[in-house]
Amino acid sequence: MGRGFTLRVQTGDKIKKGQLLEFDISEIEQAGFPVITPVLVPDDQEMVKSVETMEGAGVVDGVPLLRVHLK
């Protein structure tokens, strides 16, 4: 695993939400890598329950982030 990331599971493990890995955002930034996380939204609208705009901390460079709830 790359610097700044710590893998918390092994091949074949059954995992739970939040268990896969940990990361040190400061170390990633210091290494010169961007820390913006891309968001993937399914193109099949039948899979989407709702979409909400994130206010406050969810705004980056004036562009609001979205939270997509799947069915």
DOVO-830730 format. One line per 10 residues: number of its first residue (from 1); for each residue x, y, z of N, C-alpha, C. Coordinates in steps of 0.001 Angstrom, whole numbers. Layout:
BEGIN
NUM) X/Y/Z/X/Y/Z/X/Y/Z; ...
END
This chain:
BEGIN
1) 862/-1175/0/0/0/0/897/1221/0; 459/2310/-633/1245/3526/-739/1373/4273/579; 2360/5170/640/2556/5987/1844/1295/6784/2139; 918/6818/3408/-275/7542/3821/-1516/6670/3900; -1399/5423/3424/-2527/4483/3465/-2156/3249/4268; -3096/2756/5068/-2899/1542/5841/-4051/590/5555; -3751/-546/4945/-4757/-1552/4635/-5144/-2294/5908; -6416/-2466/6158/-6914/-3095/7387/-7536/-4466/7163; -7452/-5010/5958/-8016/-6331/5671/-7033/-7140/4836; -7272/-8421/4758/-6465/-9332/3957/-7342/-9931/2855
11) -6728/-10426/1804/-7460/-11082/730/-8332/-12195/1304; -9595/-12206/920/-10526/-13238/1372/-11323/-12859/2612; -10939/-11758/3302/-11684/-11315/4485/-13067/-10815/4085; -14039/-11016/4963/-15341/-10382/4801/-15236/-9049/5526; -15628/-7977/4834/-15435/-6654/5416/-16755/-5980/5753; -16649/-4997/6657/-17780/-4182/7062/-17496/-2741/6663; -18506/-1916/6625/-18382/-510/6279/-17299/143/7138; -16392/865/6486/-15349/1599/7195/-14146/779/7607; -14100/-490/7264/-13045/-1387/7734/-11889/-1527/6743; -12080/-1175/5498/-11124/-1498/4447/-9742/-891/4642
21) -9655/424/4829/-8353/1052/4991/-8471/2343/5771; -7304/2835/6225/-7214/4140/6864/-6254/4969/6044; -6413/6288/6083/-5474/7143/5369/-5144/8372/6194; -3933/8883/5989/-3443/10078/6661/-3468/11206/5638; -4502/12037/5700/-4691/13071/4689/-3526/14063/4679; -2950/14355/5842/-1814/15282/5901/-615/14729/5142; -329/13454/5312/801/12844/4611/570/12840/3093; -653/12616/2699/-992/12617/1270/-813/14025/698; -1288/15044/1418/-1126/16431/971/346/16827/916; 1113/16441/1943/2538/16776/1989/3310/16122/846
31) 2837/14984/364/3483/14303/-759/3118/14971/-2090; 2230/15978/-2039/1886/16728/-3238/711/16183/-4024; -32/15259/-3426/-1179/14679/-4124/-2456/15433/-3766; -3390/15574/-4713/-4669/16213/-4398/-5486/15296/-3479; -6258/15900/-2606/-7054/15103/-1666/-8555/15204/-1944; -8896/15698/-3114/-10302/15744/-3512/-10713/14344/-3960; -11831/13870/-3459/-12310/12536/-3776/-13368/12607/-4870; -13150/11902/-5971/-14188/11906/-7011/-15443/11181/-6527; -16569/11623/-7024/-17845/11007/-6663/-18420/10363/-7913; -18811/9121/-7792/-19417/8401/-8903/-20916/8314/-8678
41) -21674/8744/-9658/-23131/8710/-9567/-23644/7753/-10636; -24453/6771/-10253/-24964/5823/-11251/-25825/6539/-12293; -25737/6075/-13530/-26521/6711/-14593/-27917/6119/-14725; -28199/5083/-13974/-29529/4470/-13989/-30361/5114/-12881; -31241/6032/-13250/-32000/6769/-12249/-32903/5887/-11410; -33173/4692/-11875/-34008/3787/-11085/-33274/3312/-9834; -31940/3456/-9804/-31142/3055/-8648/-31077/4157/-7585; -31450/5398/-7954/-31300/6547/-7070/-32599/6819/-6327; -32510/6823/-4990/-33663/7128/-4150/-33843/8642/-4040; -32734/9369/-3754/-32794/10825/-3651/-31389/11410/-3759
51) -31341/12713/-4047/-30085/13451/-4126/-30258/14719/-3307; -29273/15026/-2436/-29346/16253/-1656/-28053/17047/-1820; -28183/18354/-1796/-27032/19247/-1875/-26472/19428/-475; -25156/19293/-329/-24499/19459/966/-24194/20942/1156; -24556/21488/2270/-24333/22908/2555/-23101/23074/3446; -22595/24277/3539/-21483/24579/4443/-20192/23922/4018; -19707/22993/4839/-18423/22332/4581/-18455/21503/3308; -19653/21243/2789/-19766/20453/1572/-19620/21270/301; -19170/22526/422/-18994/23373/-747/-17501/23560/-998; -17053/23248/-2211/-15644/23389/-2581/-15560/24349/-3755
61) -14799/25420/-3581/-14646/26435/-4635/-15995/26910/-5165; -16964/27067/-4274/-18267/27564/-4662/-19192/26539/-5290; -18723/25302/-5431/-19528/24246/-6050/-20011/23299/-4943; -21328/23181/-4767/-21828/22288/-3708/-21593/20817/-4054; -21334/20035/-3032/-21219/18593/-3199/-22594/17970/-3078; -22736/16777/-3608/-24016/16074/-3562/-23892/14798/-2748; -24971/14445/-2071/-25057/13156/-1400/-26153/12399/-2131; -25790/11220/-2662/-26729/10411/-3433/-27147/9212/-2586; -28431/9051/-2389/-28972/7917/-1637/-29485/6889/-2633; -28966/5684/-2561/-29401/4623/-3468/-30541/3839/-2855
71) -31332/3222/-3711/-32455/2382/-3254/-31937/1097/-2683
END
